[in-house]
Amino acid sequence: MADSGELLVQQDATVAKVAETCLRMMAGSVSPATRRSVADVAKRSPETYPWESVCDLVVGESVDPSDLVNRAISAQRDWVQGGGGASRAAPRAPRPRASNAIKRLIAMAVVRSAFYVIFAVVFAIGLILIRANWGFDLYAFSDGAVDFVRELIGNPR
């Protein structure tokens, strides 16, 4: 295959056949029946990959060329935007390490405790300001509630 400015698929029929097979596979244009047939052919030859049979099965299936090109361009875009990985399968999120989980738990506890401390301080300051500005007895309600509960359970002062 000389470097004559032509595409490899124009220079060699084998390259063209393999390229079209890959194009159809990556574009998702292979029917489930053909995929099963390809899997069966591959299982029957575990020692060597039967690439010629696979190519014949995939290329032998009829497809709409326009739809194939559109699907292939979408697959190409997804591949490029996905970082150009070797696999088209969706990447799995890596499992977090145990040390990361512990750090995350500690950070969550620190943030929550800081929030609750700030909330308690603001609440106490608010109660103090209410008592100082309006002379409202904050404990009158609580004393009445305690007396009511004591009467309910039969334990008066």
C-alpha positions, -999 to 999 in steps of 0.1 A, spaced: 0 0 0 20 29 -13 15 64 -1 0 78 -34 -24 103 -19 -53 78 -23 -73 66 7 -64 31 19 -99 19 11 -93 29 -25 -60 10 -26 -69 -23 -10 -102 -43 -11 -94 -59 22 -90 -25 39 -122 -14 23 -141 -45 36 -128 -42 71 -134 -4 72 -170 -8 61 -175 -36 87 -161 -13 114 -181 16 101 -214 -4 103 -205 -18 138 -195 16 153 -225 33 138 -248 7 154 -262 -3 120 -258 -41 125 -291 -59 133 -294 -80 164 -297 -111 143 -265 -104 125 -248 -96 159 -259 -130 172 -246 -147 140 -212 -129 144 -210 -139 180 -217 -175 171 -191 -175 144 -165 -160 168 -174 -186 195 -168 -215 170 -133 -203 164 -118 -194 198 -82 -199 187 -83 -175 158 -106 -146 151 -126 -153 119 -125 -117 106 -133 -126 71 -166 -144 81 -174 -115 104 -169 -90 76 -189 -111 52 -218 -113 76 -218 -76 85 -213 -63 49 -238 -87 35 -266 -70 54 -284 -43 35 -284 -8 50 -295 27 39 -263 45 29 -276 79 41 -287 65 74 -253 47 78 -234 79 72 -255 99 96 -251 73 123 -214 70 116 -209 108 119 -228 108 152 -206 79 165 -176 98 154 -187 130 172 -194 110 204 -160 94 201 -142 127 197 -162 144 225 -156 114 247 -119 119 246 -112 94 218 -111 62 239 -107 28 223 -141 17 234 -175 32 225 -191 18 256 -200 43 283 -172 47 308 -179 35 343 -173 58 371 -143 47 391 -150 32 425 -141 57 453 -113 45 476 -120 38 512 -98 67 522 -118 90 500 -150 78 516 -136 85 551 -125 119 540 -159 126 526 -176 116 558 -153 137 579 -158 167 557 -196 162 558 -195 160 596 -174 192 599 -197 211 575 -229 200 592 -215 207 627 -204 242 616 -238 248 602 -256 237 633 -233 258 656 -239 289 634 -276 282 634 -277 278 672 -257 310 678 -280 330 655 -311 315 671 -298 324 706 -289 359 696 -323 363 680 -340 352 713 -318 376 733 -327 405 710 -364 397 712 -363 397 750 -342 429 751 -361 449 725 -397 440 732 -395 428 768 -411 395 757 -407 368 784 -394 339 764 -397 315 793 -434 322 802 -446 299 775 -422 271 784 -431 274 821 -467 272 812 -461 241 790 -441 224 817 -469 230 843 -495 217 818 -476 185 812 -470 180 850 -508 183 856 -515 158 828 -492 132 844 -504 139 879 -472 154 892 -480 190 903 -452 211 918 
